[in-house]
Amino acid sequence: MANGPKTLGRCLLAAFAVAVPLACAIHPASAREIDARSSLERFISHIEEGYKRVANANALVSSDESKPAPQPTRKPGSAKGPYYVDFRARTAASWGHAFVWYGKTSERAVEVAGLTPAGDNVPYVLGHLMWVPSETKASYGDLDPQYLTASYRVYLNEPDAKRVFAYIKKLQASSPVWNAETTNCTAFIGSIAEFMGLKVPHRWQRPENYVNSLKAMNDGRQMIRLSSEQ
């Protein structure tokens, strides 16, 4: 029994010697665990925020899809039909020339009608003094875009187009003469425009000005509907 306290003291000392390093080893480990737990919690928080943003976005898309799509506004008279008449002007050796293209919008081929003196320069010169024989088909330069100086295209539905195209054919067949002052090219296309119900400018002006005036007087109207009385 004499060695008991000494033995107990040595045992306590030994236990203390072991416990101190162990405690020192445990504390750093616990700090790392806390840091890891904190990082994990932040990561989970970011994930939850992401899910919330996705859910909100999906809800917004769903609400937008449930709403009717806005309809595009269309200006009065801006609709286009399957047929057209294009009032055109081009350059020429002197005064210029006015004529029409007409046809179907889905086809590249066009019909051309206009009033010109038949032949070369002599009939043109004489046509300023008297009536000379005319031609009403396409003339040189009517199909070339580089000569174009003005254009006003209007559209028609099929029944109206048939009536207008028939009138153009009739006008071609009933225009045997040309005169610079009276039965000229602007008067010719003016007759077509008038048949279609358009306001028509006076004929004594350059073809380019005539076509631009025709467009301005009708406010650039694109869709034409013939009255039932025609």
Secondary structure, DSSP 4 states (H G I P E B T S, - for coil): -TTHHHHHHHHHHHHHHHHHHHHHHHHHHHHHHHHHHHHHHHHHHHHHHHHHHHHHHHHHHHHHHHSPPPPPP--TT----SEEEEEEEE--SSS-EEEEEEEETT-S--EEEE-EESSSHHHHHHTTTS-EEEE-S--TTTT-GGGEEEEEEEEE-HHHHHHHHHHHHHHHHT--EE-SSSS-HHHHHHHHHHHTT-----SSS-HHHHHHHHHHHTTT--B----TT-
